[in-house]
């Protein structure tokens, strides 16, 4: 049974899963939206929400934690200078997942993950 399981494994090893989530979140930060499968979008949404919450704090410790998770200096800088301050007064719900329909090649459910403006 999957009761109270915190993470969706997505058929990947933990190191691969961390890399996929970090890369999707980096793309979300840099471009404000990203298209991927629905399952990856939901997992990346949780990851991105936590990172943005840390960016709202804006202190050095939060910046170091975010850099250890994202591993991209440009994305961290943009997150702390542009995205974090815009969500300063918002109490969560920084991202939105919109279903786009099935993918033509394999029929996988495609979704768009975007920042809420």
C-alpha distances in whole Angstrom, upper triangle without the diagonal:
4,6,9,9,13,14,13,14,16,17,19,20,20,24,24,21,24,27,26,25,28,30,29,29,33,34,32,35,38,38,36,34,32,30,27,24,22,19,21,23,21,20,23,24,22,24,27,27,26,29,31,31,32,35,36,37,39,40,40,37,35,37,36,32,32,34,32,29,31,34,37,40,41,37,37,41,40,37,39,43,42,38,38,41,40,37,39,39,35,32,30,29,31,29,29,27,28,27,30,29,28,30,33,32,28,27,25,25,27,27,30,29,32,33,34,38
4,6,6,9,10,10,11,14,15,17,18,17,21,21,19,20,24,22,21,24,27,25,26,29,30,29,31,34,34,32,30,28,27,24,22,19,16,18,20,17,16,20,20,18,20,23,23,23,26,28,27,28,31,32,33,36,36,37,34,32,33,33,29,29,31,29,26,28,31,33,36,37,34,34,37,37,34,36,39,38,34,34,37,36,33,35,35,32,29,26,25,27,26,25,23,25,25,28,27,26,28,31,30,27,26,23,22,24,24,26,25,28,30,31,34
4,6,9,11,12,14,17,18,20,21,20,23,24,21,22,26,24,23,26,28,27,27,30,31,30,32,35,35,33,31,30,29,26,24,21,18,20,21,18,17,21,21,18,20,24,23,22,25,27,26,28,31,31,32,35,36,36,33,31,33,33,29,29,31,29,27,29,32,34,37,38,35,34,38,37,34,35,39,38,34,33,36,36,32,34,34,30,27,25,24,27,26,25,24,26,26,29,29,29,30,33,33,30,28,25,24,26,26,28,26,29,30,30,34
4,6,9,11,14,16,18,20,20,18,22,23,19,20,24,23,21,23,26,25,24,28,29,28,29,33,33,31,29,28,28,25,23,21,18,19,20,17,15,19,18,15,18,21,20,19,22,24,23,24,27,28,29,31,32,33,30,27,30,29,25,26,28,26,24,26,29,32,34,35,32,31,34,34,31,32,35,35,31,30,33,33,29,30,30,27,24,22,22,24,23,23,23,25,25,29,29,29,31,34,34,31,29,26,25,26,25,26,25,27,27,28,32
4,6,8,10,13,15,16,16,15,18,19,16,17,20,20,18,21,23,22,22,25,27,26,27,30,31,29,28,26,26,23,21,19,15,17,18,15,13,16,17,14,16,19,19,18,21,23,22,23,26,27,28,30,31,31,28,26,28,27,24,24,26,24,21,23,26,29,32,33,29,29,33,32,29,31,34,34,30,29,32,32,29,30,31,28,25,22,22,23,22,23,21,24,24,27,27,27,28,32,31,28,27,24,23,24,23,25,23,25,26,27,31
4,7,10,12,15,15,15,13,16,17,14,14,18,17,15,17,20,19,19,22,24,22,24,27,28,26,25,23,24,21,19,17,14,15,16,13,10,13,14,11,12,15,15,14,17,19,19,20,23,24,24,27,27,28,25,22,24,24,20,20,22,21,18,20,23,25,28,29,26,25,29,29,25,27,30,30,26,25,29,29,25,27,28,25,22,19,19,20,19,20,19,22,23,26,26,27,27,31,31,28,27,23,22,23,21,23,20,23,23,24,28
4,6,9,11,12,12,10,13,14,10,11,15,14,12,15,17,16,16,20,21,20,22,25,25,24,23,21,21,18,16,15,11,12,13,11,8,11,12,10,11,14,15,14,16,19,19,20,22,24,25,27,28,28,25,22,24,23,20,19,21,19,16,18,21,23,26,27,24,24,27,27,24,26,29,29,26,25,29,28,25,27,28,25,23,20,19,20,18,19,18,21,21,24,24,24,25,28,27,25,24,20,20,20,19,20,18,21,22,24,27
4,6,9,10,11,10,13,13,9,12,14,13,11,15,17,15,16,20,20,20,22,25,25,24,22,19,19,16,13,12,8,9,11,9,7,11,12,11,12,15,16,16,18,20,21,22,24,26,27,29,30,30,28,25,26,26,22,21,23,21,18,19,22,24,27,28,25,25,29,28,25,28,31,30,27,26,30,29,27,29,30,27,25,21,20,21,19,18,17,19,19,21,21,21,21,25,24,21,20,17,16,17,17,18,17,20,22,24,27
4,5,6,8,8,11,10,7,10,13,12,11,15,16,16,17,20,21,21,23,25,26,25,23,20,19,16,14,14,10,10,13,12,9,12,15,13,14,17,18,18,20,22,23,24,26,28,29,30,31,31,29,26,27,26,23,22,23,21,18,19,21,24,27,28,25,25,29,29,26,29,32,31,28,28,32,32,29,31,33,30,28,24,23,23,21,21,19,21,21,23,23,21,21,24,23,20,20,17,17,18,18,20,19,22,24,26,30
4,6,9,10,12,10,8,11,13,10,11,14,15,14,16,19,19,19,22,24,24,23,21,18,17,13,11,11,8,8,11,11,9,11,14,14,14,17,19,19,20,23,24,25,27,29,30,31,33,32,30,28,28,27,24,23,24,22,19,19,21,23,27,27,25,26,29,28,26,29,32,31,28,29,32,32,29,32,33,30,28,25,23,23,20,20,17,19,18,20,19,18,18,21,19,17,17,13,14,15,15,18,17,21,23,25,29
4,7,9,12,10,9,12,14,12,13,17,17,17,19,21,22,22,25,27,27,27,24,21,19,16,13,14,11,11,15,15,13,15,18,18,17,20,22,22,23,26,27,28,30,32,33,34,35,35,32,30,30,29,26,25,26,24,20,21,23,25,29,29,27,28,32,31,29,32,35,34,31,32,35,35,33,35,37,34,32,28,27,27,24,24,21,23,21,22,22,20,19,22,20,17,18,15,16,17,18,21,20,24,26,29,32
4,6,8,6,6,9,10,10,11,14,15,15,17,19,20,21,23,25,25,26,23,20,19,16,14,16,13,11,15,15,13,14,17,17,16,19,21,21,22,25,26,26,28,30,32,32,33,32,30,28,27,26,23,22,23,20,18,18,20,22,26,27,24,25,29,29,27,30,33,32,30,30,34,34,32,34,36,33,32,28,27,26,24,24,22,24,23,24,24,22,21,23,21,19,20,17,18,19,20,21,20,24,26,29,32
4,6,5,6,9,10,11,12,14,15,17,18,20,21,22,24,26,27,27,25,23,22,19,18,19,16,14,18,18,14,16,19,18,17,20,22,21,22,25,26,26,27,30,31,32,32,31,28,27,26,25,22,21,21,19,16,18,19,21,25,27,24,25,29,29,27,30,33,33,30,30,34,35,33,35,37,34,32,29,28,28,26,26,24,27,26,27,27,26,24,27,25,22,24,21,22,22,23,24,23,26,27,30,34
4,5,5,6,9,10,11,12,14,15,16,18,20,21,22,24,26,26,24,22,22,19,18,19,16,14,17,17,13,14,17,16,14,17,20,18,18,22,23,22,24,27,28,28,28,27,25,23,23,21,19,18,18,16,13,15,16,19,23,25,22,22,26,27,25,27,30,30,28,28,31,32,30,32,34,31,29,26,26,25,24,25,23,26,26,27,28,27,26,29,27,25,26,22,23,23,23,24,22,24,26,29,32
4,5,5,6,9,10,11,12,14,15,16,18,20,21,23,24,25,24,21,22,19,19,20,17,15,18,18,15,15,18,17,15,17,20,19,18,22,23,22,23,27,27,27,27,26,23,22,22,20,17,17,16,14,12,13,13,17,20,22,20,20,24,25,23,25,29,29,27,27,31,31,30,31,34,32,30,27,27,26,24,25,24,27,27,28,29,28,26,29,27,25,27,23,24,23,23,24,22,24,26,29,32
4,5,5,6,9,10,11,12,14,15,17,18,20,21,22,23,22,19,19,16,16,18,15,12,16,17,13,13,17,17,14,17,20,19,19,22,24,23,24,27,28,28,29,27,26,24,23,21,19,18,18,15,13,13,14,17,20,22,20,21,24,25,23,26,29,29,26,27,31,31,29,32,34,31,30,27,26,25,23,24,22,25,24,25,26,24,23,25,23,22,23,20,21,20,21,21,20,23,24,27,30
4,5,5,6,8,10,11,12,14,15,16,18,20,21,21,20,17,17,14,14,15,12,10,12,13,10,10,14,13,11,14,17,16,16,19,21,21,22,25,26,26,27,26,24,22,22,21,18,17,17,15,12,13,14,17,20,21,19,20,23,23,21,24,27,27,24,25,28,29,27,29,31,28,27,24,23,22,20,21,19,22,22,23,24,23,22,24,23,21,22,18,19,18,18,19,17,20,21,25,28
4,6,5,6,9,10,11,12,14,15,16,18,20,20,19,17,18,16,16,17,14,11,14,14,10,10,13,12,10,12,15,14,13,17,18,18,19,22,23,23,24,23,21,19,18,17,14,13,13,11,8,9,11,14,17,19,16,16,20,21,19,21,24,24,22,22,26,26,25,26,29,26,25,22,22,20,19,21,20,23,23,24,26,25,24,27,26,24,25,21,21,20,20,20,17,20,20,24,26
4,5,5,6,9,10,10,12,14,15,16,18,19,18,16,17,15,16,17,15,12,14,15,12,11,14,15,12,13,17,16,15,18,20,19,20,23,24,24,25,23,22,20,19,17,16,14,13,12,9,9,9,12,15,17,15,16,19,19,18,21,24,24,22,22,26,26,25,27,30,28,27,24,23,21,20,21,20,23,23,24,25,25,23,26,24,23,24,21,21,20,19,19,17,19,20,24,26
4,5,5,6,9,10,11,12,14,15,16,17,15,13,13,11,12,14,12,8,11,12,10,8,12,13,11,12,16,16,15,17,20,20,20,23,25,25,26,25,24,21,20,20,18,15,15,14,11,10,12,13,17,18,15,17,20,20,18,21,24,23,21,22,26,26,24,27,29,27,26,23,21,20,18,18,17,19,20,20,22,21,19,22,21,20,21,17,18,16,16,16,14,17,18,22,25
4,5,5,6,9,10,10,12,14,15,15,14,12,13,11,12,13,11,8,9,10,7,5,9,9,7,9,12,12,11,14,16,16,17,20,22,22,23,23,21,19,18,18,15,13,14,13,9,9,11,13,16,17,14,15,18,18,16,19,22,21,18,19,23,23,21,24,26,23,23,19,18,16,14,16,15,18,18,20,21,21,20,24,23,22,22,18,18,16,15,14,12,14,16,19,22
4,6,5,6,9,10,10,12,14,15,14,13,15,14,15,16,15,11,12,13,11,8,11,11,8,9,12,12,10,13,15,15,15,18,20,19,21,20,19,16,15,15,13,10,10,10,7,5,8,9,12,13,10,11,15,15,13,16,19,19,17,17,21,21,20,22,25,23,23,19,19,17,15,17,17,20,21,22,24,24,23,26,25,24,25,21,21,19,17,16,14,15,16,19,22
4,5,5,6,9,10,11,12,13,13,11,12,12,14,16,15,11,12,14,12,9,12,14,11,11,14,15,13,15,18,18,17,20,22,22,23,22,22,19,17,17,16,13,12,13,10,7,9,9,13,13,10,12,15,15,14,17,20,19,17,19,22,22,22,24,27,25,25,22,20,18,16,17,17,19,20,21,23,22,21,24,23,22,23,20,20,17,16,15,13,14,16,19,22
4,5,5,6,9,10,10,11,10,7,9,9,11,12,12,9,8,11,10,7,9,12,9,9,13,14,12,14,17,17,17,20,22,22,24,24,23,20,19,19,17,14,15,15,12,10,12,12,15,14,11,14,17,15,14,18,20,18,16,18,21,21,20,23,25,22,23,19,17,15,13,14,13,15,16,17,19,19,18,21,21,21,21,17,17,14,13,11,9,11,13,16,19
4,5,5,6,9,10,10,9,9,11,11,14,14,14,11,10,11,10,6,8,10,7,6,10,11,9,10,13,14,13,16,18,18,20,20,20,16,15,16,15,11,12,13,10,8,11,10,13,12,9,11,14,12,11,14,16,15,13,14,18,17,16,19,21,19,19,16,15,12,11,13,13,16,18,19,21,22,21,24,24,24,24,20,19,16,14,12,9,10,11,14,17
4,5,5,6,9,10,10,10,13,13,16,17,17,14,13,15,14,10,12,14,11,9,12,13,11,12,15,15,14,17,19,18,20,19,19,16,14,15,15,11,11,13,10,7,9,7,10,9,6,8,11,10,9,13,15,14,12,14,18,18,17,20,23,21,22,19,18,15,14,16,16,19,20,21,24,24,23,26,26,26,26,23,22,19,17,15,12,12,12,16,18
4,5,5,6,8,7,7,10,11,14,16,17,13,12,15,14,11,12,15,13,11,14,16,13,14,17,18,16,19,22,21,23,23,23,20,18,19,18,15,15,16,14,10,12,10,13,11,8,12,14,12,12,15,16,15,13,16,19,18,18,21,24,22,23,20,18,15,13,15,15,16,18,18,21,22,20,23,23,23,23,20,19,16,14,12,10,10,11,15,17
4,6,5,5,5,6,9,11,14,15,16,13,10,13,13,9,10,13,11,8,11,13,12,11,15,16,14,17,20,19,22,22,22,19,18,19,18,14,15,17,14,11,14,13,14,13,9,12,14,11,10,14,15,13,11,14,16,15,15,18,20,18,19,16,15,11,9,11,12,14,16,17,20,21,20,23,24,24,23,20,19,15,13,10,7,7,8,11,13
4,6,5,8,9,13,15,18,18,19,16,14,16,15,12,12,14,12,9,11,13,10,9,13,14,12,14,17,16,19,19,20,16,15,17,16,12,13,16,13,10,13,11,12,10,6,9,10,7,7,10,12,10,8,11,14,13,13,16,19,17,19,16,15,11,11,13,15,17,20,20,23,25,24,27,27,28,27,24,22,19,17,14,11,9,8,12,13
4,6,8,10,13,15,19,20,21,18,16,18,18,14,15,17,15,12,15,17,14,13,17,17,15,17,20,18,21,21,22,19,17,19,19,15,15,17,15,12,13,11,11,8,6,10,10,7,9,12,12,11,10,13,16,15,16,19,21,20,22,20,18,15,14,16,17,19,21,21,24,25,24,27,27,28,28,25,24,20,18,15,13,11,11,14,15
4,5,7,11,14,17,18,20,17,15,18,18,15,15,18,16,13,16,18,16,15,19,19,17,19,22,21,24,24,25,22,20,22,22,18,18,21,18,15,17,14,15,12,10,13,14,11,11,15,15,12,12,15,17,16,17,20,22,21,22,20,18,15,13,14,15,16,18,18,21,23,21,24,25,26,25,23,21,18,15,12,11,9,9,13,13
4,7,11,14,17,17,19,16,13,16,17,13,12,16,15,11,13,16,14,13,16,18,15,17,20,20,23,24,25,21,20,22,21,17,18,21,18,16,18,16,17,14,11,14,14,11,11,14,14,11,10,13,15,13,14,17,19,17,19,17,14,11,9,11,12,14,16,17,20,22,21,24,25,26,25,23,20,17,14,10,8,6,6,9,10
4,7,10,13,14,16,13,11,13,15,12,11,15,15,12,14,17,16,15,18,20,18,19,23,23,26,26,27,23,22,24,23,19,20,22,19,16,19,17,19,16,14,16,18,14,14,17,18,15,13,16,18,16,16,20,21,19,20,18,15,12,9,9,10,11,13,13,16,18,18,20,22,22,21,19,17,13,10,7,6,4,6,10,11
4,7,10,11,13,11,9,12,13,10,11,15,14,12,15,17,16,16,19,21,20,22,25,25,27,28,28,24,23,25,23,20,20,22,19,16,18,17,19,17,14,17,19,16,16,20,21,18,16,19,21,19,19,23,24,22,23,19,17,14,11,11,10,11,12,12,15,16,15,18,19,19,18,16,14,10,8,6,5,7,10,13,15
4,7,9,11,10,8,12,13,11,12,16,16,14,17,20,19,19,22,24,23,25,28,28,31,31,31,27,26,28,26,22,23,24,21,19,21,20,23,21,18,21,23,20,19,23,24,22,19,22,25,23,22,26,27,24,25,22,18,17,13,12,10,9,10,9,11,12,11,14,15,15,15,12,11,7,6,4,6,9,12,15,17
4,6,8,7,6,10,11,10,12,15,15,14,17,19,19,20,23,24,24,26,29,29,31,32,31,28,27,27,25,22,23,23,20,18,21,20,23,22,19,22,24,22,21,25,26,24,21,24,27,25,24,27,29,26,26,22,19,18,14,13,10,11,10,10,11,11,10,13,13,13,13,10,9,6,6,6,8,11,14,17,20
4,6,5,6,9,10,10,12,15,15,16,18,20,21,22,24,26,26,28,30,31,33,34,33,29,29,29,27,24,25,25,21,20,23,23,26,25,22,24,27,25,24,27,29,27,24,26,29,27,26,29,30,27,27,23,20,19,16,14,10,11,9,9,10,9,9,12,13,11,10,7,6,4,6,8,10,13,17,19,22
4,6,5,6,9,10,10,13,14,15,16,19,20,20,22,25,25,26,29,30,33,33,32,29,29,29,27,24,26,26,22,21,24,24,27,26,23,25,28,25,24,27,29,27,24,25,28,26,24,28,28,25,24,20,17,17,14,12,8,9,7,9,9,10,11,14,15,13,12,8,6,5,5,8,9,13,16,18,21
4,5,5,6,9,10,11,13,14,16,18,19,20,22,24,25,26,29,30,32,32,31,27,28,28,25,23,24,24,20,20,23,24,27,26,23,24,28,26,24,27,29,28,24,25,29,27,25,28,29,25,24,20,18,18,15,13,10,12,11,13,13,13,13,17,17,15,13,10,8,9,9,11,11,15,17,19,23
4,5,5,6,8,10,11,12,14,16,16,18,20,21,22,24,26,27,29,29,28,25,25,25,22,20,21,21,17,16,19,20,23,23,19,21,24,23,21,24,26,25,22,23,26,25,23,26,28,24,24,20,17,17,14,13,10,12,12,14,15,14,14,18,17,16,15,11,10,9,9,10,9,13,16,18,22
4,6,5,6,9,10,10,12,14,15,16,18,20,20,22,25,25,28,28,27,24,24,25,22,19,21,21,17,16,19,20,23,22,18,20,23,21,19,22,24,22,19,20,24,22,20,23,25,21,21,17,14,14,10,9,7,9,10,12,13,14,14,18,19,17,16,12,10,9,7,7,6,10,12,15,18
4,5,5,7,9,10,11,13,15,15,17,19,20,21,24,25,27,28,27,23,24,25,22,19,21,21,18,17,21,21,24,24,20,21,24,22,20,23,25,23,20,21,24,22,20,23,24,20,19,15,13,13,10,9,7,10,11,14,15,16,17,21,21,19,18,14,12,11,9,10,8,11,13,15,19
4,5,5,7,9,10,11,13,15,16,17,19,21,23,24,26,26,24,21,22,22,19,17,19,18,14,15,18,19,22,22,19,20,23,22,19,22,25,23,20,20,24,23,21,23,24,21,20,16,14,14,12,12,11,14,14,17,18,18,19,22,22,20,19,16,14,13,12,13,10,13,15,17,21
4,5,5,6,8,10,10,12,14,15,16,18,20,21,23,24,22,19,19,20,17,14,16,16,12,12,15,16,19,19,15,16,19,18,16,19,21,20,17,17,21,20,18,21,22,19,19,15,13,12,10,11,10,13,14,16,18,19,19,22,23,21,21,17,15,14,11,11,8,11,12,15,18
4,5,5,6,9,10,10,12,14,15,16,19,20,23,24,22,19,19,20,18,15,17,18,14,14,18,18,20,20,16,17,20,18,15,18,20,19,15,16,19,18,15,18,19,16,15,12,10,9,7,8,8,11,13,16,18,20,20,24,24,23,22,18,16,14,11,11,7,9,10,12,15
4,6,5,6,9,10,11,13,14,16,18,19,21,22,21,17,18,19,16,14,17,17,13,14,18,19,21,21,17,17,20,19,16,18,21,20,16,16,19,19,16,18,19,16,15,11,10,10,9,11,11,15,16,19,21,22,23,27,27,25,24,21,18,17,15,14,11,13,13,14,18
4,6,5,6,9,10,11,13,15,16,18,19,20,18,15,15,16,13,11,13,13,9,10,14,15,17,18,14,14,17,17,14,16,19,18,15,15,19,18,16,18,20,17,16,13,12,11,11,13,13,17,19,21,23,24,24,27,28,26,25,22,20,18,16,15,12,13,13,15,18
4,5,5,6,9,10,10,12,15,16,18,19,18,14,14,16,13,10,13,14,10,10,14,14,16,16,12,12,15,14,11,13,16,15,11,12,15,15,13,15,17,15,14,11,10,8,8,11,12,15,18,20,23,24,24,27,28,27,26,22,20,18,15,14,10,10,10,12,15
4,5,5,6,9,10,11,13,15,17,19,17,14,15,17,14,12,15,16,13,13,17,17,18,18,15,14,17,15,12,14,16,15,12,11,14,14,11,13,14,12,11,7,7,6,7,10,12,16,19,21,24,25,26,30,30,29,28,24,22,20,17,15,12,11,10,11,14
4,5,5,6,9,10,11,13,15,16,14,11,12,14,11,9,13,13,11,12,15,16,18,18,15,13,16,16,12,13,17,16,13,12,15,15,13,14,16,13,12,9,10,10,11,14,16,19,22,24,27,28,29,32,33,31,30,26,24,23,20,19,15,15,13,15,17
4,5,5,6,9,10,11,13,14,13,9,9,11,9,6,10,11,8,9,12,13,14,14,11,10,13,12,9,10,14,14,11,9,13,14,12,13,16,14,14,11,12,10,11,15,17,20,23,25,28,29,29,32,32,31,31,27,25,23,20,19,15,14,13,15,17
4,5,5,6,9,10,13,14,14,10,11,13,11,9,12,14,12,12,15,15,15,15,11,10,12,11,7,8,11,11,8,6,10,10,8,10,12,11,11,9,10,8,10,13,16,19,22,24,27,29,29,33,33,33,32,28,26,24,20,18,14,13,10,12,14
4,5,5,7,9,12,14,13,9,11,14,12,10,14,15,13,14,17,17,18,18,15,13,15,14,10,10,13,13,10,8,11,12,9,9,11,10,9,8,10,9,12,15,18,21,24,27,30,31,32,35,36,35,34,30,28,26,23,21,17,16,13,14,16
4,5,5,7,9,10,9,6,8,10,8,7,11,12,11,12,15,16,15,16,14,11,13,13,10,9,13,13,11,8,11,13,11,11,14,13,12,11,14,12,15,18,21,24,27,29,32,34,34,37,38,37,36,32,30,28,25,23,19,18,16,17,18
4,5,5,8,10,10,7,7,10,10,8,11,13,12,12,15,14,13,14,11,9,10,10,6,5,9,10,8,5,8,10,9,9,13,12,13,12,14,12,14,18,21,24,27,29,32,34,33,37,37,37,36,32,30,28,25,22,19,17,14,15,16
4,5,9,12,12,9,10,13,13,11,14,17,16,16,18,18,17,17,15,12,13,12,9,7,10,10,8,5,6,9,7,6,9,10,10,10,13,11,14,18,21,24,28,30,33,35,35,39,39,39,38,34,32,29,26,23,20,18,14,15,15
4,6,9,9,7,9,12,12,11,14,16,16,17,19,19,18,18,16,13,14,14,11,9,11,13,12,8,9,12,11,8,12,12,12,13,16,15,18,21,24,28,31,33,36,38,38,42,42,41,40,37,35,32,29,27,23,21,18,19,19
4,7,8,6,7,10,11,10,13,15,16,16,17,17,15,15,14,11,11,12,10,6,9,11,11,7,8,12,12,10,13,15,15,16,18,16,19,23,26,29,32,34,37,39,38,42,42,42,41,38,36,33,30,27,24,22,19,20,20
4,6,5,6,9,10,11,12,15,16,16,17,18,16,17,16,12,12,14,12,9,12,14,14,11,12,16,15,13,17,18,18,19,21,19,22,26,29,32,35,37,40,41,41,44,45,44,44,40,38,36,33,30,27,25,22,23,23
4,5,5,6,9,10,10,12,14,15,15,16,14,16,15,12,12,15,13,10,13,16,16,13,15,18,18,17,20,21,21,21,24,22,24,28,30,33,36,38,41,42,41,45,44,44,44,40,39,36,34,31,28,26,24,25,26
4,5,5,6,9,10,11,13,14,15,16,15,17,16,13,14,17,14,12,15,18,17,15,17,20,19,18,21,21,21,20,23,21,23,27,29,33,35,37,40,41,41,44,44,43,43,39,38,35,33,31,27,26,24,26,26
4,5,5,6,9,10,11,12,14,15,14,16,14,10,12,14,11,10,13,15,14,11,14,17,15,15,18,18,17,17,19,18,20,23,25,29,32,34,37,38,37,41,41,40,39,36,34,32,29,27,24,23,20,22,23
4,5,5,6,9,10,10,11,11,10,12,11,7,9,11,9,8,11,14,13,11,14,16,16,16,19,19,19,19,20,18,20,24,26,29,32,33,36,37,36,40,39,39,39,35,34,31,29,27,23,22,20,22,22
4,5,5,6,9,10,10,11,10,13,13,9,11,14,12,11,14,17,17,15,17,20,19,19,23,23,22,21,23,21,22,26,27,31,33,35,37,38,37,40,40,39,39,36,35,32,30,28,25,24,22,25,26
4,5,5,7,9,10,12,12,15,13,10,13,15,13,12,16,18,16,14,18,20,19,18,22,21,20,19,21,19,20,24,25,29,31,33,35,36,35,38,38,37,37,33,32,30,28,26,23,23,21,23,25
4,5,5,6,8,9,10,12,10,7,10,12,9,10,13,15,13,12,15,17,16,17,20,19,19,17,18,16,17,21,22,25,28,29,32,33,32,35,35,34,34,31,29,27,25,23,19,19,17,20,22
4,5,5,5,7,7,10,9,6,9,12,10,11,14,16,15,14,17,20,19,20,23,22,22,21,22,19,20,23,24,27,29,31,33,34,33,36,35,35,35,31,31,28,26,24,21,21,20,22,24
4,6,6,9,10,13,12,10,13,15,14,14,18,19,18,17,21,23,22,22,25,24,24,22,23,21,21,24,25,28,30,32,34,34,33,36,35,34,35,31,31,29,27,25,22,23,22,25,26
4,6,9,11,13,11,10,14,15,13,14,18,19,17,16,20,21,20,21,24,23,22,19,20,18,18,21,21,25,26,28,30,30,29,33,32,31,31,28,27,25,23,22,19,19,19,22,24
4,6,8,10,8,7,11,12,11,13,16,16,15,15,19,20,19,21,24,22,22,20,20,17,17,20,20,23,25,26,29,29,28,31,30,29,30,26,26,23,22,20,17,17,17,20,22
4,7,9,9,8,11,13,13,14,17,18,17,17,21,22,22,23,27,26,26,23,23,21,21,23,24,27,28,29,31,31,30,33,32,31,32,29,28,26,25,23,20,20,20,23,25
4,6,5,6,9,10,11,12,14,15,15,16,19,20,21,22,26,25,26,23,23,20,20,23,23,26,28,28,31,31,29,32,31,31,32,29,28,26,24,22,19,19,19,22,23
4,6,5,6,9,10,11,12,14,14,15,18,19,20,21,25,25,26,24,24,21,21,24,25,28,30,31,34,34,32,35,35,35,35,32,32,29,27,24,22,21,20,23,23
4,5,5,6,8,10,11,12,13,14,16,18,19,20,24,24,25,23,23,20,20,23,24,26,29,29,32,33,31,33,33,34,34,31,30,27,25,22,20,19,18,21,21
4,5,5,6,9,10,10,10,12,15,15,16,18,21,21,22,20,20,16,16,19,20,23,25,26,29,30,28,31,31,31,32,28,27,24,22,19,16,15,14,17,18
4,5,5,6,9,10,10,10,13,15,15,16,20,20,20,19,19,16,17,20,22,25,27,28,31,32,31,34,34,34,34,31,30,27,24,22,18,17,16,18,19
4,5,5,6,8,9,10,12,14,15,16,20,20,22,20,21,18,19,22,24,27,29,30,33,35,33,36,36,37,37,34,32,29,27,24,21,19,17,19,19
4,6,5,5,7,9,10,11,13,15,18,18,20,19,19,15,16,19,21,24,27,27,31,32,31,34,34,35,34,31,30,27,24,21,18,16,13,16,16
4,6,6,5,6,9,10,10,12,16,15,17,15,16,12,14,17,19,22,25,26,29,31,30,33,34,34,33,30,28,25,22,19,16,14,12,14,14
4,6,6,5,7,10,11,11,15,15,17,16,17,14,16,20,22,25,28,30,33,35,34,37,38,38,37,34,32,29,26,23,20,17,15,16,16
4,6,7,7,9,11,12,15,16,18,18,19,16,18,21,24,26,30,31,34,36,35,38,39,39,39,36,34,30,27,24,21,18,15,17,16
4,6,6,7,9,11,14,14,17,17,17,13,15,18,21,23,27,28,31,33,33,36,37,37,36,33,31,28,25,21,18,15,12,13,12
4,6,5,7,9,12,12,14,13,13,10,11,15,18,20,24,25,28,30,30,33,34,34,34,30,28,25,22,18,15,12,9,10,10
4,6,5,6,10,10,12,12,13,10,13,16,19,22,26,27,31,33,33,36,37,37,36,32,30,27,24,21,17,15,12,12,12
4,5,5,8,10,13,13,15,12,15,18,22,24,28,30,33,35,35,39,40,40,39,35,33,30,27,23,20,17,14,13,12
4,6,8,8,12,12,13,10,13,16,19,22,25,27,30,33,33,36,38,38,36,33,31,28,24,21,18,15,11,10,9
4,6,5,8,8,9,7,11,14,18,20,24,26,29,32,32,36,37,37,35,32,29,27,23,20,17,14,10,9,9
4,6,8,10,12,11,14,17,21,24,27,30,33,35,36,39,41,40,39,35,33,30,27,24,20,18,14,13,12
4,7,9,11,11,15,17,21,24,27,30,33,36,37,40,42,41,39,36,33,31,27,24,21,19,15,13,12
4,6,8,8,11,14,18,20,24,26,30,32,33,37,38,38,36,33,30,27,24,21,18,16,12,10,11
4,7,8,12,14,18,21,24,27,30,32,34,37,39,38,36,32,29,28,24,22,19,17,14,12,14
4,6,9,11,14,17,21,24,26,29,30,34,35,34,32,29,26,24,20,19,15,14,12,10,13
4,6,8,11,14,17,20,23,25,27,30,32,31,29,25,22,21,17,15,12,11,9,8,11
4,7,11,14,17,19,23,25,26,29,31,30,28,25,22,20,16,14,11,9,6,5,8
4,7,10,13,16,19,21,22,26,27,26,25,21,18,16,13,10,7,6,4,5,9
4,6,10,13,16,18,20,23,25,24,22,19,16,14,10,8,6,5,6,6,10
4,7,9,12,15,16,20,21,20,18,15,12,10,6,6,5,7,9,10,13
4,6,9,12,14,17,20,19,17,14,11,9,5,5,7,8,11,12,14
4,6,9,11,14,17,16,13,11,7,6,4,6,9,11,15,15,18
4,7,9,11,14,14,12,10,7,5,5,7,10,12,16,17,19
4,7,9,12,12,9,8,6,6,7,10,13,16,20,21,23
4,6,9,8,5,5,4,6,9,12,15,18,22,23,26
4,6,6,5,5,6,6,10,12,16,18,22,24,27
4,6,6,8,10,10,13,16,19,22,25,27,30
4,6,8,11,11,15,17,20,23,27,29,32
4,6,9,11,14,17,20,23,27,29,32
4,6,9,12,16,18,22,25,27,30
4,6,10,13,16,19,23,25,28
4,7,10,13,16,20,21,25
4,7,10,13,17,19,22
4,6,10,13,15,18
4,6,10,12,15
4,7,10,13
4,6,9
4,6
4
